[in-house]
């Protein structure tokens, strides 16, 4: 683990020194991040595994190197117990804060889950569920966005970067996090999922729960101006299946953004590997999202609350 942490720190320093912090999200940095998180050596990052803990340490060190603040208890890692009766086996989210300049008590969440399915020894040819698209892609975009905003530091509202664990086991990490928040302080949630494979076409994004708040009215035009076409979830069944829902259940206008859904041919299969990822399109989508939420970040506009029925 010590050698790993040394490598992580060197990697983070390399990223910070080789790029201007406040430039937009870059294709090469996304490739580097996904290639690490979804490598065979990470064995699918199953929640509770050694490899999952390595991913936790990697993301935590990355946030620290960017100069972000630990969100609570002087640690970037928020431990939680998947089973309340088991106090020995813990998982950790990774949470980092960038305080707002004029409205620090108003919080925008960027989130992505970094766990996946691990391995299946019953499979002979390829037993590793690498999870490159699901969800090393979303995690990489989250980390690259954190790098951008940490360098820019023009945010009037506070930004919370949440790398959630245990999503594949039932939104465990985001549920644990939202147990102890004041939802009134949370202005919006942007959850990043499966952004690496353009199943619906390049320069296109799915926004889940698109009619459940008026966020689309705020982000629609700047997204279009960025060359990104935005549409809703055709089956309207993904809104409650990712970490945005833990916030939405409390009224926070939190939505997930994807470029593919569970109909994608390698979804939850061993073929979800880095070689299939369209990093050029990922960077375009990431920068489109950054542009589209600028008025929320600045405090100029606030999306309406969600009322679940």
Secondary structure, DSSP 8 states (H G I E B T S, - for coil): -HHHHHHHHHHHHHHHHHS-TTS---HHHHHHHHHHHTSGGGGGGBTTSHHHHHHHHHHHHHHHHTT-EESBTTBSEEEE-SSTT-SS--EEEEEEEE--SSEEEEEEEEEEE--B-EE-TT-SS--EE--IIIIIIHHHHHHHHHHHHHHH---SEEEEEEEES-GGGTSHHHHHHHTT--GGGEEEEEEE---SS-TT-TTEEEETTTTSSSHHHHHHHHHHHTT-EEEE-TTS-SGGGSTHHHHHTTT--EEEEES--TTSTTTTSTT--GGG--HHHHHHHHHHHHHHTHHHHTTS---------
